[in-house]
Amino acid sequence: MDRRFGRGSARAQSASSSIRGSTRTEPLPRPSGADLVARVLKLECEQGYRDAAAIGGIEAFARSWLPESSVSDALREYRERDATARERAISEAITALGGLGVSSNAVVAPDAEASVGAADRAGAPAKAAPARRPAKPRARTVAPITTRHDQAGSGLAIPVQRLRNVGPYNARRLEKLGILTVEDLLRHLPVRHIDYSQLRKVAELRPGEIVTVILSIWDVSATPTRRGLTRIQAIAGDETGTVVASWFRRRDFLGNRVRGRQVVLSGRIEARQGRLEIVDPEIEFLEQADLLNTARLVPVYPSTEGLTQRWLRALVNAAIEMFGDRIGEHIPASVLARENLIGLRQAVRAAHFPETLDALAAARRRLGFDELLRIQIAVVERRRARLAERGAPELRLDEAVKLALAESVPYALTGAQRRVIDEIATDLASGRPMARLLQGDVGSGKTIVAAAAILATATSGYQAILMAPTEILAEQHGRSIAGVLSAEPVRQAFLAARGRPGPETRVLIGATTKKKRDEAYAGLASGAIDALIGTHAVIQETVIPSRLGLAIVDEQHRFGVVQRGALREKGTRPHLLVMTATPIPRTLAQTVYGDLDVSIIDEMPIGRRPIKTRTIDGTQRLDAYAFARQEIERGRQAYVVCPLVAESEKVEAASAIAEFDRLRRDVFPDLRLGLLHGRIKTAEKDATMAAFRDGEIQILVATTVIEVGVDVPNASLMIIEAADRFGLAQLHQLRGRVGRGAEQSYCILISETRSPDAEERLRVIASTTDGFALAEEDLRLRGPGEFLGTRQSGLPELRVASLSDTAAISWTRRVADEMIADDPGLMRPDHRALAGWLASQTAITTIA
């Protein structure tokens, strides 16, 4: 390319004026050749005399800008010299520059927040260099460590504020991202990478492509926009053609700062007014040779106000260059080789600045492995320790008591129920603290299994406490379990075993009167009460059982780790049974619940019919109402569930009230409707549920408070409004409120939104009533939140791995099993680094 196009030639001016019309912005003062050489020499010093501060080398750069000068003479054969000779040559060149009126301190320290990075300190000749891929990034834009002698922190624990160009202002913003130390910074992984690695010539560009081009800037202009912004336009090209580049709010690109320079642009190509244009591209100068923002897989980081992506990239790159060698390896070399894993140091580098997509995949595979292995080792170790523990109460379910229980229910127990009762009975009698997860689909009969465990506890002279997440569910359990335990065969068996009447049960919830509450406290402390059933009220300090032998947590994912622990602490090594009607996907059973034994009720009671499910849109709502009226005329009852409202329980209640009023006024004025939502007082809630159970209410309009604990066999229809707002697990739970009698039941899902994700969820829920299949699908579609609850699992945050990744979960569980089986406690020399790393991490709390 002719160099004069970078110096304001007629051709460049003509091309520029064709874009900007009559608007003209005066160019900024152009630094002299001596100034540019001084900056490059300063940069060469900072880089350790590697001859990398300018494309083509220091000698060629100096001869281009200062030909036939003492400066270029001092740098003769610079590339062939060793580091000491290069340092001496740079010193001589700087001295020679002083003779040209340039101070040796003319170049300021690099500014990390400069919009195009520190590399723009160097000028470049306009002569085109051969297009080539830039070298991998080297730390320059942000120097690694300040010169302050702050002794706080060492290695990766050094405070991030000690990095140059951070300072108090940026440190406060980094702290918002959880970044306090260099290690935090290295762990601040990109959320994605933009692929700017596709290098093209101008003649090869096509609209819509995201590409990288190496161009010479011929001219730059500025045009004000109607919105008060400034649009910067540059005419740029290579030997195959020209293209327009445009930016907004980038006045730093005006004039001589970029005119005549070779740049690397990365962005999307668009066709505008018959010409190619690259809009708001990333830009870096070719001579800097350590591109972070263009011509590669460019990281995009979680950020906050005041921190730009360019600044974060430069800061992370500087930290990697300075501290990357301090990243230790904690996975044994034999495991790395056997599992085909890259080293941690390499993984951290590639996770931020990968050379290829394959390198990025390998890095994320390694980092995800570490995250899951940490969980799996904790789970395996906890399970091993639990199995070695002794001293739990020995609770026995005698055959006479088991027979009495079977005689006390109005239906035959399923084979699955009998199997699970036997599994629990074996645990209770072992003398080892039971920690068992009981899974059963909605309506599968978990309550009778819980009653059997409570009965074994009571007949053995111990007490049981069952904790449920809602008052409705606690009262439902209270009625069901008390109904079984108060049956005559059970009472006779209990009298024979204990020599007194019983077993005695009580319900304790927030609405329990003070008199009944005090009676429950006293009876539990004296041993007169055998089973207490309630909400979180059962873990209050005033609840002091005399001999707690069994703790049961229902819908346990709705409780926090602390609440579950508080219940177990009310006894000495009590047995633990956790129950859920939300089937747990296999991957979660191997992690969150991996230290528990698992029992599954995979058989529905005899006579239950599968619920028929249909999805409709809002235009068919009247058809759903007509079908509801038909069911009610047949003597059945129906639920109408109002939309899930995320803002608050108050907003959700208001939505339910509005829907109740509309249905009662406009749709079913002749029928008896009831209303249930979370803000109704307990007494009113109880009265409404009793009226619905007794058939006095024909249609119950409700929020998701009926998701668990409502058992009305006569209800045969569930209508769910805005079903697309719910996850599969919650839809399945709501649907499970019907289908509890012998009659055919139905579920109608009304959806106003036809997004692909919503349509997929509704298609799946309508296709099967298998809760376990739905759970796996829900995990795939929406992640583990539906099963874990909000921050309730006790698991660490996963930055790379996913609890939805079945293969990775199974893989890391196998590795953890092999490690612990081979070296319990990780005491071998080759496991010491791993043990130390695990000990340095935040403790992992699992269910048991």
C-alpha positions in Angstrom: 0.0 0.0 0.0 1.3 3.5 -0.8 2.4 5.2 2.4 1.0 8.6 1.3 -2.6 7.3 1.9 -1.9 7.5 5.6 -0.7 11.1 5.3 -3.9 12.9 4.2 -3.6 12.4 0.4 -6.2 13.6 -2.1 -7.4 10.0 -2.5 -7.9 9.6 1.2 -9.6 13.0 1.5 -11.9 12.2 -1.4 -12.9 8.9 0.2 -13.5 10.6 3.5 -15.6 13.4 2.2 -17.8 11.0 0.3 -19.0 9.7 3.7 -19.0 12.7 6.0 -20.3 15.3 3.5 -19.5 18.8 4.6 -18.7 18.0 8.2 -15.0 18.3 9.0 -13.2 17.5 12.2 -9.6 18.9 12.6 -7.1 16.1 13.1 -5.4 15.8 16.5 -1.6 16.7 16.6 0.4 13.8 15.2 3.3 12.6 17.4 6.7 12.9 15.7 8.7 10.0 14.6 11.0 10.4 17.5 8.1 10.4 19.9 6.8 7.2 18.4 10.2 5.5 18.6 10.6 6.6 22.2 7.3 5.0 23.1 8.2 1.7 21.4 11.6 1.6 23.1 9.9 2.2 26.5 7.6 -0.7 25.7 10.5 -2.9 24.7 12.0 -2.2 28.1 8.8 -3.2 29.9 8.6 -6.4 27.9 12.1 -7.6 28.8 14.0 -6.9 25.6 12.2 -9.6 23.5 12.1 -7.6 20.3 8.3 -7.8 20.3 7.3 -4.2 20.9 6.8 -3.6 17.1 5.9 -5.7 14.1 9.0 -6.5 12.2 11.3 -5.8 15.1 12.8 -2.7 16.9 15.5 -2.1 14.3 13.1 -2.0 11.4 10.7 0.2 13.2 13.4 2.7 14.1 14.8 2.8 10.6 11.2 3.4 9.2 10.6 6.4 11.4 14.1 7.8 12.0 16.2 6.7 9.0 19.9 7.6 8.9 19.9 8.6 12.5 22.1 7.8 15.5 19.0 6.1 17.1 18.7 3.5 14.3 22.5 3.1 14.3 22.4 2.2 18.0 19.8 -0.5 17.3 21.7 -2.1 14.4 21.5 -5.9 14.5 19.3 -5.7 17.5 17.5 -9.0 16.9 20.8 -10.9 16.9 22.0 -9.6 20.3 21.5 -11.3 23.7 19.3 -9.7 26.4 22.2 -7.8 28.0 23.4 -6.3 24.7 19.8 -5.4 23.8 19.4 -3.5 27.0 22.7 -1.6 26.3 21.5 -0.8 22.8 18.1 0.5 24.1 19.9 2.7 26.6 22.2 4.1 23.8 19.1 4.7 21.6 17.3 6.6 24.4 20.3 8.7 24.9 20.4 9.4 21.1 16.7 10.4 21.3 17.6 13.0 23.9 19.7 14.7 21.3 16.5 14.9 19.2 14.7 16.7 22.0 12.8 13.7 23.4 12.9 13.1 27.2 13.7 9.5 28.3 10.6 9.9 30.5 8.4 11.0 27.6 6.2 7.9 27.7 3.7 7.7 30.5 2.9 4.4 32.3 0.4 2.2 30.5 -3.3 3.1 31.1 -5.3 0.0 31.5 -8.6 1.8 30.9 -7.5 3.3 27.6 -10.1 2.3 25.1 -7.8 0.5 22.7 -5.3 -0.8 25.2 -1.8 0.2 26.1 -0.4 -1.1 22.8 -1.5 2.2 21.0 1.6 3.8 22.6 3.5 2.6 19.6 3.2 4.2 16.1 3.3 2.1 12.9 4.4 2.8 9.4 1.6 2.8 7.0 3.3 0.3 4.8 1.2 -2.9 4.8 2.7 -5.9 6.5 1.8 -9.4 5.5 -1.5 -10.6 7.0 -0.8 -13.1 9.8 -2.4 -14.4 12.9 -1.3 -12.4 16.0 0.8 -14.1 18.7 -0.8 -15.3 21.9 -1.5 -12.6 24.5 1.3 -11.4 26.7 0.8 -9.2 29.7 1.2 -5.5 28.9 -1.9 -3.5 29.2 -2.0 -4.0 33.0 1.3 -4.4 34.7 1.2 -7.3 37.2 2.2 -5.8 40.5 2.7 -2.3 41.7 5.9 -1.2 43.3 4.3 -0.6 46.7 5.9 -2.8 49.4 2.6 -4.1 50.8 3.3 -7.4 52.6 -0.4 -8.4 52.8 -0.9 -11.6 51.0 1.5 -13.8 49.0 1.1 -15.8 45.9 -2.5 -16.1 44.7 -3.7 -14.6 47.9 -2.3 -11.2 47.0 -5.1 -8.5 47.2 -6.2 -7.6 43.7 -5.8 -3.9 44.6 -2.0 -4.4 44.5 -2.2 -4.9 40.7 -1.3 -1.8 38.8 -4.1 0.3 37.5 -6.6 -1.2 39.9 -6.5 1.2 42.8 -9.3 1.8 45.4 -11.9 2.9 42.7 -11.7 -0.2 40.6 -11.1 -2.5 43.7 -14.5 -1.5 45.0 -16.1 -2.5 41.7 -14.2 -5.7 41.5 -15.4 -6.5 45.0 -19.0 -6.3 43.7 -18.0 -9.2 41.5 -16.6 -11.2 44.4 -13.0 -10.4 43.4 -10.7 -9.6 46.3 -7.5 -11.5 45.5 -5.6 -12.6 42.5 -7.0 -16.1 42.9 -10.6 -14.7 42.8 -9.6 -12.9 39.6 -8.3 -16.1 38.0 -11.5 -17.9 39.1 -13.6 -15.1 37.5 -14.3 -17.1 34.3 -15.9 -15.8 31.1 -19.6 -16.4 30.6 -18.8 -16.9 26.9 -16.3 -16.3 24.2 -16.8 -14.4 20.9 -15.1 -16.1 18.0 -13.1 -13.4 16.3 -10.5 -16.0 15.0 -11.7 -16.0 11.4 -9.2 -13.9 9.5 -10.4 -12.6 6.2 -9.3 -10.3 3.3 -11.7 -7.5 2.4 -12.5 -9.2 -0.9 -13.7 -12.2 1.1 -16.1 -10.4 3.4 -19.8 -11.3 3.3 -22.7 -9.5 5.1 -23.7 -11.2 8.3 -20.3 -12.8 9.1 -18.4 -12.2 12.3 -14.8 -11.9 11.1 -11.4 -10.4 11.8 -9.6 -8.2 9.2 -6.2 -6.6 9.2 -6.4 -3.2 7.6 -4.7 0.1 7.2 -6.7 3.2 8.3 -6.7 5.7 5.5 -8.8 8.4 6.9 -11.0 9.2 9.9 -14.0 11.6 10.3 -16.7 12.5 12.8 -20.3 13.2 12.2 -22.9 14.3 14.8 -26.1 12.2 15.0 -29.6 13.3 15.7 -29.4 11.9 19.2 -26.4 14.1 20.1 -23.8 11.4 19.7 -20.7 11.4 17.5 -20.4 8.8 14.8 -16.7 8.1 14.0 -16.1 6.7 10.5 -12.9 5.3 9.2 -12.0 4.4 5.6 -9.8 1.3 5.9 -8.6 -1.4 3.5 -6.1 -3.9 2.4 -4.7 -4.8 -1.0 -8.0 -6.4 -2.0 -10.5 -3.6 -1.2 -11.9 -1.1 1.2 -14.4 -1.2 4.0 -16.0 1.4 6.3 -15.7 1.0 10.1 -17.9 3.1 12.4 -18.1 3.7 16.1 -20.2 5.8 18.5 -18.8 7.6 21.5 -15.2 6.9 20.5 -13.7 10.3 19.9 -10.4 8.8 20.9 -10.2 7.4 17.4 -10.1 10.8 15.7 -7.2 12.1 13.7 -3.6 11.1 13.7 -4.0 8.6 16.6 -5.4 6.1 14.2 -4.9 7.5 10.7 -2.1 5.8 8.9 -2.0 2.9 11.4 -2.4 -0.8 10.7 -5.2 -2.2 12.9 -7.0 -5.4 13.6 -10.8 -5.1 13.5 -13.2 -7.8 14.7 -17.0 -7.6 14.3 -20.0 -8.2 12.2 -20.1 -7.3 8.5 -23.1 -5.4 7.3 -24.2 -4.1 3.9 -25.3 -0.5 4.0 -26.0 1.7 1.0 -24.3 -0.6 -1.3 -21.0 -0.9 0.6 -19.6 -3.1 3.3 -19.4 -1.7 6.8 -18.2 -3.1 10.1 -20.2 -1.5 12.9 -18.7 -0.9 16.3 -15.9 -3.4 15.9 -13.3 -4.2 18.5 -10.0 -2.6 17.5 -6.4 -3.1 18.3 -3.2 -2.0 16.7 -1.3 -4.6 14.7 2.1 -3.7 16.0 1.3 -4.5 19.6 1.3 -8.2 18.8 -0.5 -9.3 22.0 -4.1 -9.0 20.9 -6.7 -9.6 23.6 -9.8 -8.1 22.0 -9.5 -9.2 18.4 -8.3 -12.0 16.1 -9.0 -14.8 18.6 -11.6 -16.3 20.9 -12.3 -13.2 23.0 -13.6 -13.7 26.5 -16.7 -11.9 27.8 -16.7 -11.6 31.6 -19.5 -10.9 34.1 -19.0 -7.2 34.9 -20.4 -4.3 36.7 -20.8 -0.6 36.2 -17.5 1.1 35.7 -15.5 -1.9 34.5 -15.1 -2.4 30.8 -14.6 -5.7 29.1 -11.3 -4.5 27.6 -10.0 -3.5 31.0 -11.0 -6.8 32.6 -9.4 -8.8 29.8 -6.2 -6.9 30.2 -6.2 -7.3 34.0 -6.9 -11.1 33.8 -4.2 -11.6 31.2 -1.7 -9.7 33.3 -2.6 -11.8 36.4 -2.2 -15.0 34.4 1.2 -13.9 33.0 2.5 -12.9 36.4 0.9 -15.5 38.7 0.0 -18.4 36.3 3.2 -20.3 37.3 2.1 -20.2 41.0 -1.1 -22.3 40.2 -0.4 -25.6 41.9 -1.7 -29.0 40.8 -3.8 -31.0 43.3 -5.0 -33.9 41.1 -2.5 -36.8 41.1 -0.6 -37.2 37.8 -1.8 -40.7 37.5 -5.4 -39.5 37.6 -4.8 -36.8 35.1 -3.3 -39.3 32.7 -5.9 -42.0 33.3 -8.9 -39.6 32.9 -7.3 -37.6 30.0 -7.3 -34.3 31.9 -5.0 -31.3 31.3 -3.1 -29.7 34.1 -4.8 -27.0 36.2 -2.3 -24.3 35.1 -3.0 -25.0 31.5 -6.8 -25.2 32.1 -6.9 -21.7 33.8 -5.0 -20.1 30.9 -7.2 -21.8 28.3 -10.4 -21.0 30.1 -9.7 -17.3 29.7 -7.7 -17.1 26.5 -8.0 -20.3 24.5 -6.2 -20.7 21.3 -8.9 -23.0 19.8 -12.4 -24.2 20.7 -10.9 -27.6 21.5 -8.6 -26.0 24.0 -11.5 -24.2 25.6 -13.5 -27.5 25.8 -10.5 -29.2 27.5 -10.1 -26.4 30.0 -13.8 -26.4 30.9 -13.7 -30.2 31.2 -10.9 -30.0 33.7 -12.4 -27.2 35.8 -15.8 -28.9 35.8 -14.1 -32.1 36.9 -12.6 -30.3 39.9 -15.9 -28.8 40.9 -17.8 -32.1 40.8 -15.0 -34.2 42.3 -14.9 -31.9 45.3 -18.6 -32.6 45.9 -18.3 -36.3 45.2 -15.4 -36.9 47.6 -17.3 -35.1 50.3 -20.3 -37.2 49.7 -18.4 -40.5 49.5 -16.4 -39.7 52.7 -19.5 -38.7 54.6 -21.3 -41.9 53.6 -18.2 -44.0 54.6 -18.1 -42.3 58.0 -21.9 -42.7 58.5 -21.7 -46.4 57.7 -19.0 -46.8 60.3 -20.9 -45.0 63.0 -22.7 -46.8 65.8 -24.8 -45.9 68.9 -28.1 -45.2 67.3 -31.3 -46.4 68.9 -32.2 -50.0 67.9 -35.9 -49.7 66.8 -37.7 -52.8 65.8 -40.9 -53.3 63.8 -42.1 -56.7 65.0 -44.2 -58.8 62.8 -47.2 -58.5 65.1 -47.0 -54.7 64.8 -46.5 -54.8 61.0 -49.5 -57.1 60.7 -51.6 -54.7 62.9 -50.5 -51.8 60.6 -51.6 -53.7 57.5 -55.0 -54.4 59.1 -55.5 -50.7 59.9 -55.5 -49.3 56.3 -58.5 -49.8 54.1 -56.5 -51.0 51.1 -53.8 -53.6 50.4 -50.2 -52.3 50.5 -48.4 -52.4 47.2 -45.4 -54.5 46.7 -43.2 -51.4 46.6 -44.6 -50.1 49.9 -43.9 -53.5 51.6 -40.4 -53.5 50.2 -39.6 -50.0 51.4 -41.0 -50.6 54.9 -38.7 -53.7 55.1 -35.7 -51.6 54.0 -36.4 -48.9 56.6 -37.1 -51.5 59.3 -33.7 -53.1 58.7 -32.0 -49.7 59.0 -33.8 -48.9 62.2 -32.8 -52.1 63.9 -29.1 -52.0 62.8 -27.8 -49.7 65.6 -26.3 -47.5 62.9 -28.0 -44.1 62.3 -30.3 -44.4 59.3 -30.0 -41.8 56.6 -32.5 -42.7 53.9 -34.2 -40.9 51.1 -37.7 -42.1 50.4 -38.9 -41.2 46.9 -42.4 -41.7 45.7 -44.5 -40.1 43.0 -47.5 -38.1 44.0 -50.2 -40.4 45.4 -47.8 -43.4 45.7 -48.4 -43.9 49.4 -45.4 -42.5 51.2 -47.5 -41.5 54.3 -48.2 -45.1 55.3 -44.5 -45.8 55.1 -43.8 -42.9 57.4 -46.5 -44.2 59.7 -44.7 -47.6 59.8 -41.4 -46.0 60.7 -43.1 -43.9 63.5 -44.9 -47.0 64.8 -41.6 -48.9 65.0 -40.1 -46.0 66.9 -43.0 -45.7 69.3 -43.3 -49.4 70.1 -39.5 -49.5 70.8 -39.9 -46.8 73.5 -38.7 -43.8 71.5 -40.2 -40.7 70.0 -40.6 -39.4 66.4 -40.8 -35.9 64.9 -42.0 -35.2 61.4 -41.4 -31.8 59.9 -43.4 -30.6 56.9 -42.9 -27.4 54.9 -46.5 -26.0 55.1 -49.3 -26.0 57.6 -51.6 -27.6 55.1 -49.3 -30.5 54.6 -48.5 -30.8 58.3 -52.2 -31.0 59.1 -52.8 -33.5 56.3 -50.0 -35.7 57.7 -51.4 -35.3 61.2 -54.8 -36.5 60.1 -53.5 -39.4 58.0 -50.9 -40.7 60.4 -53.1 -40.2 63.5 -55.9 -42.1 61.7 -53.6 -45.1 61.1 -52.0 -45.1 64.5 -55.4 -44.7 66.3 -56.9 -47.8 64.6 -57.8 -50.5 67.0 -55.3 -53.2 65.7 -52.4 -50.7 66.1 -53.5 -49.6 69.6 -53.7 -53.2 70.7 -50.2 -54.0 69.3 -48.8 -50.8 71.0 -50.5 -51.7 74.3 -48.9 -55.2 74.2 -45.4 -53.7 73.4 -45.4 -50.8 75.8 -48.0 -51.6 78.4 -49.8 -48.4 78.0 -52.4 -46.9 75.6 -51.1 -45.2 72.5 -49.4 -44.2 70.4 -50.1 -40.6 71.1 -49.6 -38.0 68.3 -49.8 -34.2 68.2 -49.7 -31.5 65.5 -47.7 -28.4 66.1 -48.0 -25.5 63.7 -48.0 -21.7 63.9 -51.7 -21.5 64.5 -51.7 -24.0 67.4 -53.1 -22.3 70.5 -50.9 -21.6 73.4 -52.7 -24.1 75.6 -52.3 -27.0 73.1 -48.7 -25.9 72.4 -47.8 -26.0 76.0 -49.4 -29.5 76.3 -47.4 -30.7 73.4 -44.1 -29.4 74.9 -44.9 -31.0 78.3 -46.0 -34.3 76.7 -42.9 -34.5 74.5 -40.6 -33.8 77.4 -42.2 -36.4 79.7 -42.4 -39.0 77.0 -46.2 -39.1 77.0 -46.3 -38.0 73.4 -44.9 -40.6 70.9 -45.0 -38.6 67.7 -45.0 -34.8 67.0 -46.0 -33.6 63.5 -45.7 -30.0 62.4 -44.0 -27.3 60.5 -40.7 -25.6 61.4 -42.3 -25.0 64.7 -41.0 -28.4 65.8 -37.4 -27.2 65.8 -38.0 -24.4 68.3 -35.9 -24.5 71.4 -38.9 -25.2 73.5 -39.4 -28.5 71.7 -37.4 -30.9 73.9 -38.2 -34.6 73.3 -37.1 -37.0 76.1 -36.0 -39.8 73.7 -35.9 -38.8 70.0 -35.3 -41.9 67.9 -36.5 -40.8 64.5 -36.5 -37.5 62.6 -38.6 -37.3 59.4 -38.4 -34.4 56.9 -41.0 -34.3 54.3 -40.5 -32.4 51.0 -37.0 -31.8 52.4 -35.8 -29.6 49.5 -38.0 -26.9 51.0 -35.9 -26.8 54.1 -32.5 -25.3 54.6 -29.5 -27.3 55.8 -29.6 -25.5 59.2 -33.3 -26.5 59.7 -32.6 -30.1 59.0 -29.6 -30.1 61.3 -31.6 -28.5 64.1 -34.2 -31.3 64.0 -31.5 -34.0 64.3 -29.8 -32.3 67.1 -32.9 -32.8 69.3 -31.7 -36.4 69.9 -28.6 -38.5 70.3 -27.8 -40.0 66.9 -31.5 -40.3 65.8 -32.4 -42.0 62.6 -33.2 -39.7 59.6 -35.8 -40.3 56.9 -36.2 -37.7 54.3 -39.2 -37.9 51.9 -40.0 -36.2 48.7 -42.9 -36.4 46.2 -40.7 -34.7 43.7 -38.8 -37.6 42.1 -35.0 -36.9 42.2 -33.1 -37.4 38.9 -30.3 -39.9 39.1 -27.6 -37.2 38.8 -28.8 -35.4 41.9 -29.2 -38.7 43.7 -25.5 -39.2 43.2 -24.5 -35.7 44.4 -27.0 -33.8 46.7 -28.3 -37.1 48.1 -25.2 -39.3 47.4 -24.5 -40.0 51.1 -28.0 -41.3 51.6 -29.5 -44.8 51.0 -32.4 -44.5 48.6 -35.8 -46.2 48.7 -38.2 -45.7 45.8 -42.0 -46.4 45.8 -42.3 -47.1 42.1 -45.8 -48.6 42.2 -49.1 -46.8 42.4 -52.0 -48.1 44.6 -54.3 -50.6 43.1 -57.2 -49.1 41.2 -55.6 -45.7 40.4 -56.1 -44.6 36.8 -53.5 -42.5 34.9 -54.6 -38.8 34.7 -55.4 -37.6 31.2 -53.6 -34.4 30.4 -54.4 -31.9 27.6 -52.9 -28.6 26.7 -55.0 -25.8 25.2 -54.6 -22.1 24.5 -56.6 -19.2 25.8 -59.1 -19.3 23.0 -60.3 -22.6 24.3 -60.8 -21.5 27.9 -64.6 -21.6 27.6 -64.4 -25.3 26.5 -62.4 -26.0 29.7 -65.1 -24.3 31.8 -67.8 -26.3 30.1 -65.9 -29.5 30.8 -65.6 -28.5 34.5 -69.3 -28.0 34.7 -69.9 -31.5 33.2 -67.6 -33.0 35.9 -69.4 -31.1 38.7 -72.8 -32.3 37.3 -71.4 -35.8 37.7 -70.8 -35.1 41.4 -67.1 -34.4 41.1 -65.1 -31.4 42.1 -62.4 -29.3 40.4 -59.4 -27.1 41.1 -58.5 -23.9 39.2 -54.9 -22.9 39.8 -54.0 -19.3 39.2 -50.9 -18.1 37.4 -47.6 -18.3 39.2 -46.6 -14.7 40.0 -42.9 -14.3 40.8 -43.0 -10.9 42.4 -44.4 -11.8 45.8 -47.0 -13.8 47.7 -49.0 -10.6 48.0 -49.2 -10.2 44.3 -50.0 -13.8 43.8 -52.8 -13.6 46.3 -54.3 -10.6 44.5 -54.2 -12.5 41.3 -56.1 -15.4 42.9 -58.7 -13.1 44.4 -59.3 -11.4 41.0 -59.7 -14.8 39.3 -62.0 -16.0 42.0 -64.3 -13.0 41.6 -64.3 -13.3 37.8 -65.2 -17.0 37.9 -67.9 -16.6 40.5 -69.4 -13.6 38.8 -69.1 -14.4 35.1 -68.6 -18.1 34.6 -70.0 -20.2 37.5 -72.5 -18.0 39.3 -74.7 -21.0 40.1 -71.9 -23.1 41.6 -70.2 -23.0 45.0 -66.6 -21.7 44.7 -63.9 -21.4 47.4 -60.6 -19.4 47.5 -57.3 -20.5 48.9 -54.0 -18.6 48.9 -51.0 -18.1 51.1 -52.2 -14.9 52.8 -55.4 -16.3 54.1 -55.4 -16.8 57.9 -55.0 -20.4 59.1 -58.4 -20.7 60.6 -60.1 -19.6 57.3 -57.7 -21.8 55.3 -58.7 -24.8 57.5 -62.4 -24.1 57.1 -62.0 -23.8 53.3 -60.1 -27.1 53.0 -62.6 -28.8 55.2 -65.5 -27.5 53.1 -63.8 -28.7 50.0 -63.1 -32.2 51.4 -66.7 -32.4 52.5 -68.1 -31.5 49.1 -69.5 -28.1 50.2 -67.2 -26.3 47.8 -67.4 -27.6 44.2 -64.6 -25.5 42.6 -61.5 -24.5 44.6 -59.7 -21.5 43.1 -56.2 -21.5 44.5 -52.5 -20.6 44.2 -49.7 -23.1 44.4 -50.3 -23.6 48.2 -52.2 -26.7 47.1 -49.1 -28.2 45.5 -48.6 -30.5 48.4 -50.7 -31.9 51.2 -54.2 -31.7 49.7 -55.9 -35.0 49.4 -59.5 -35.0 48.1 -60.3 -38.2 46.3 -63.5 -36.8 44.8 -61.7 -34.0 42.9 -61.3 -35.2 39.3 -60.3 -32.1 37.4 -57.3 -29.7 37.6 -57.2 -26.6 35.5 -53.9 -24.7 35.5 -53.9 -21.2 34.1 -50.6 -19.9 32.5 -49.1 -23.3 32.7 -46.2 -22.2 30.7 -44.9 -20.3 33.8 -44.4 -23.5 35.7 -41.6 -26.1 35.6 -42.4 -29.8 34.9 -41.9 -30.8 38.5 -44.4 -28.3 39.8 -46.9 -29.1 37.1 -46.6 -32.7 38.0 -47.1 -31.9 41.7 -50.2 -29.9 41.0 -51.6 -32.5 38.7 -51.1 -35.0 41.5 -53.9 -33.3 43.5 -56.4 -35.2 41.4 -56.5 -38.8 40.4 -56.6 -40.0 44.1 -59.9 -41.8 43.7 -61.2 -44.6 41.5 -62.8 -42.3 38.9 -61.0 -41.0 35.8 -59.3 -37.7 36.4 -58.2 -34.9 34.1 -55.7 -32.1 33.9 -56.1 -29.1 31.5 -53.1 -26.9 31.0 -53.9 -23.4 29.6 -51.0 -21.6 28.0 -51.0 -18.1 26.5 -47.4 -18.2 25.5 -46.1 -20.3 22.6 -42.4 -20.0 23.1 -40.4 -23.1 22.0 -39.3 -23.9 25.6 -42.9 -23.6 27.0 -44.3 -25.8 24.2 -41.7 -28.4 24.9 -42.4 -28.5 28.6 -46.2 -28.7 28.1 -45.7 -31.4 25.4 -43.6 -33.5 27.9 -46.1 -33.1 30.8 -49.0 -34.1 28.6 -47.1 -37.2 27.2 -46.5 -39.1 30.5 -47.5 -39.4 34.2 -44.1 -41.0 35.1 -42.7 -38.6 37.6 -39.2 -39.9 37.3 -39.1 -39.4 33.6 -40.5 -35.9 34.0 -37.8 -35.2 36.7 -35.0 -36.1 34.3 -36.6 -33.9 31.6 -37.1 -31.0 34.0 -33.5 -31.2 35.1 -32.5 -31.0 31.4 -34.8 -28.1 30.6 -34.6 -25.9 33.7 -31.7 -27.1 35.8 -31.6 -28.3 39.4 -33.4 -25.4 41.1 -36.8 -27.2 41.1 -35.3 -30.0 43.1 -32.9 -28.2 45.4 -34.9 -25.2 46.5 -33.4 -21.7 46.8 -29.9 -21.9 48.2 -31.0 -24.8 50.3 -28.7 -27.6 49.1 -25.5 -26.9 51.0 -23.6 -27.3 47.7 -20.9 -24.9 46.5 -21.6 -22.7 43.5 -20.8 -24.4 40.3 -19.0 -22.0 37.8 -18.4 -24.6 35.1 -20.0 -27.9 35.8 -23.7 -28.6 35.8 -25.8 -30.9 37.9 -27.7 -31.7 34.7 -24.6 -33.3 33.2 -25.4 -37.0 33.7 -22.1 -38.3 32.2 -19.9 -35.9 34.3 -21.8 -36.7 37.5 -21.3 -40.5 37.0 -17.7 -40.0 35.9 -16.6 -38.0 39.0 -18.5 -40.3 41.3 -16.6 -43.3 39.9 -13.3 -41.4 40.4 -14.2 -40.4 43.9 -15.3 -44.0 44.8 -12.0 -45.3 43.5 -9.9 -42.8 45.4 -11.6 -43.3 48.7 -11.7 -47.1 48.4 -8.0 -47.1 47.6 -7.0 -44.5 50.2 -9.7 -43.6 52.9 -8.9 -40.2 54.3 -6.6 -39.4 51.3 -3.4 -40.0 53.4 -1.1 -41.3 50.7 1.7 -38.9 49.6 0.3 -38.6 46.0 -3.1 -37.5 47.6 -1.7 -35.0 50.0 -2.1 -32.0 47.6 -5.7 -33.1 46.9 -6.4 -33.4 50.6 -4.9 -30.0 51.2 -7.0 -28.4 48.4 -10.2 -30.0 49.7 -9.4 -28.8 53.3 -8.9 -25.3 52.0 -12.4 -25.1 50.3 -15.6 -24.2 52.0 -17.2 -27.1 53.7 -19.9 -29.0 51.7 -23.1 -29.7 53.7 -25.2 -32.5 52.3 -28.6 -33.8 53.4 -27.5 -36.1 56.2 
